[in-house]
Amino acid sequence: MAATAERQQVTADLLQGMQETRFPSREQLDRIERLISTREELEQYIAILAQRVEKTRFPARELLDRLERLLRVLQRFDQESRRDG
């Protein structure tokens, strides 16, 4: 249980840092994605990425690709939840 709480705290700290950083590095984003372990974290991360896209006139292709991929992950999660529920 402690390891899970620590992981979630690290993820929360990285997400907060990402919000405060104008240009987060690819490595930072990759690390966040590896640490995400809950739907809530995934939704928060997607929301942060979506805000960045909305605020940018010409968002980076890599950012758009990343956001699109994560939205598909969330969609698959929803589909599986409906099947299992």
CYANA upper distance limits for C-alpha pairs under 8 A (distance plus 0.5 A):
  1 MET  CA      5 ALA  CA      6.85
  2 ALA  CA      6 GLU  CA      6.59
  3 ALA  CA      7 ARG  CA      6.56
  4 THR  CA      8 GLN  CA      6.65
  5 ALA  CA      9 GLN  CA      6.65
  6 GLU  CA     10 VAL  CA      6.68
  7 ARG  CA     11 THR  CA      6.64
  7 ARG  CA     35 LEU  CA      7.39
  8 GLN  CA     12 ALA  CA      6.57
  8 GLN  CA     35 LEU  CA      8.33
  8 GLN  CA     36 ILE  CA      8.19
  8 GLN  CA     37 SER  CA      8.08
  9 GLN  CA     13 ASP  CA      6.61
 10 VAL  CA     14 LEU  CA      6.66
 11 THR  CA     15 LEU  CA      6.60
 11 THR  CA     32 ILE  CA      6.73
 11 THR  CA     35 LEU  CA      6.58
 11 THR  CA     36 ILE  CA      7.06
 11 THR  CA     41 GLU  CA      8.28
 12 ALA  CA     16 GLN  CA      6.63
 12 ALA  CA     41 GLU  CA      8.30
 13 ASP  CA     17 GLY  CA      6.62
 14 LEU  CA     18 MET  CA      6.53
 14 LEU  CA     28 GLN  CA      8.29
 14 LEU  CA     32 ILE  CA      7.08
 15 LEU  CA     19 GLN  CA      6.87
 15 LEU  CA     32 ILE  CA      7.71
 15 LEU  CA     45 TYR  CA      7.35
 16 GLN  CA     20 GLU  CA      6.99
 17 GLY  CA     21 THR  CA      6.64
 18 MET  CA     22 ARG  CA      8.31
 18 MET  CA     24 PRO  CA      6.45
 18 MET  CA     28 GLN  CA      8.44
 19 GLN  CA     48 ILE  CA      7.36
 24 PRO  CA     28 GLN  CA      6.81
 24 PRO  CA     29 LEU  CA      7.44
 25 SER  CA     29 LEU  CA      6.91
 26 ARG  CA     30 ASP  CA      6.55
 27 GLU  CA     31 ARG  CA      6.57
 28 GLN  CA     32 ILE  CA      6.77
 29 LEU  CA     33 GLU  CA      6.76
 30 ASP  CA     34 ARG  CA      6.78
 31 ARG  CA     35 LEU  CA      6.79
 32 ILE  CA     36 ILE  CA      6.67
 36 ILE  CA     41 GLU  CA      6.40
 36 ILE  CA     42 LEU  CA      6.80
 37 SER  CA     41 GLU  CA      7.43
 37 SER  CA     42 LEU  CA      8.22
 38 THR  CA     42 LEU  CA      6.90
 39 ARG  CA     43 GLU  CA      6.58
 39 ARG  CA     74 LEU  CA      8.48
 40 GLU  CA     44 GLN  CA      6.62
 41 GLU  CA     45 TYR  CA      6.59
 42 LEU  CA     46 ILE  CA      6.61
 42 LEU  CA     74 LEU  CA      8.22
 43 GLU  CA     47 ALA  CA      6.59
 43 GLU  CA     74 LEU  CA      8.46
 44 GLN  CA     48 ILE  CA      6.79
 45 TYR  CA     49 LEU  CA      6.79
 46 ILE  CA     50 ALA  CA      6.51
 46 ILE  CA     67 LEU  CA      7.06
 46 ILE  CA     70 LEU  CA      7.46
 46 ILE  CA     71 LEU  CA      7.85
 47 ALA  CA     51 GLN  CA      6.63
 48 ILE  CA     52 ARG  CA      6.89
 49 LEU  CA     53 VAL  CA      6.87
 49 LEU  CA     63 LEU  CA      7.95
 49 LEU  CA     67 LEU  CA      6.98
 50 ALA  CA     54 GLU  CA      6.66
 50 ALA  CA     67 LEU  CA      7.66
 51 GLN  CA     55 LYS  CA      6.66
 52 ARG  CA     56 THR  CA      6.78
 52 ARG  CA     59 PRO  CA      8.32
 53 VAL  CA     57 ARG  CA      8.32
 53 VAL  CA     59 PRO  CA      6.07
 53 VAL  CA     63 LEU  CA      8.15
 53 VAL  CA     64 LEU  CA      7.89
 59 PRO  CA     63 LEU  CA      7.32
 59 PRO  CA     64 LEU  CA      7.47
 60 ALA  CA     64 LEU  CA      6.96
 61 ARG  CA     65 ASP  CA      6.56
 62 GLU  CA     66 ARG  CA      6.55
 63 LEU  CA     67 LEU  CA      6.63
 64 LEU  CA     68 GLU  CA      6.56
 65 ASP  CA     69 ARG  CA      6.63
 66 ARG  CA     70 LEU  CA      6.75
 67 LEU  CA     71 LEU  CA      6.64
 68 GLU  CA     72 ARG  CA      6.90
 69 ARG  CA     73 VAL  CA      6.94
 70 LEU  CA     74 LEU  CA      6.76
 71 LEU  CA     75 GLN  CA      6.61
 72 ARG  CA     76 ARG  CA      6.64
 73 VAL  CA     77 PHE  CA      6.70
 74 LEU  CA     78 ASP  CA      6.76
 75 GLN  CA     79 GLN  CA      6.76
 76 ARG  CA     80 GLU  CA      6.63
 77 PHE  CA     81 SER  CA      6.59
 78 ASP  CA     82 ARG  CA      6.74
 79 GLN  CA     83 ARG  CA      6.85
 80 GLU  CA     84 ASP  CA      6.62
 81 SER  CA     85 GLY  CA      6.23
